[in-house]
Amino acid sequence: MLSIHPGATETPVWDGSGVPSERLMRADSVARAVVGLTLLDANTVAETITLRPGPGDL
């Protein structure tokens, strides 16, 4: 079981919020992280992953 907790990600839900896009993670970056985690060898377990924007939480 893999539980991924992405922070603020640049998606339409943020449109009109006034939050600059530089403060949000790019959706493709989150997607690449998820794909990478699913490609781990069977002897490696990722259980809980928290992804946060580089500039810090909102």
N, C-alpha and C positions, 0 to 999 in steps of 0.2 A: 504494500500500500504506500503510495506516495502522496503526500499532502503539500501542495504548493500555495504559498500565501503571497501573491504579488501586491506590492504597494501601488501607489498612484501611477497608472499606465495611460498613455496618450490614446484615448478612445473617445468616441462621440459623447460619452457620458460627461466629459469635461468641457464640451463645447459651451461657450457662454459663461463659464465659471469665473473667468478673469485670471485663472492660474496660467502663467506662462508655460508654453510647451517645453521649455528647457528644464522645468521642474519635474516633468513627468518622464517615466520610462517609456521607451519606444516599444510598441507592441511586438515588433519583430525581434527585439532583444529578449523579451520575455519568452517568446515562442522558441527561439534558439536555445535558451536555457532549459526549457521543458523537454525539447527534443534530445538535447545532450544528456539529460538525466535519464531519459527512457532508454538510452543506448549504453548505459553502464553494463559492465560484465555482471554475470549472475552472482559472482562472489562479492559484489559491492551493493550495499543497500543505502538508498537515500530515503529517509523517512519524512522529515519535515524541512521544507526549504522556504525561507523568507527572502523575497526579493524586494529591495527598496531603491528608490531613485537615488542616483549619485549625489545630487545636491542636498539630500536629506529628506526626512519625512515632511509632509505638509501639516 
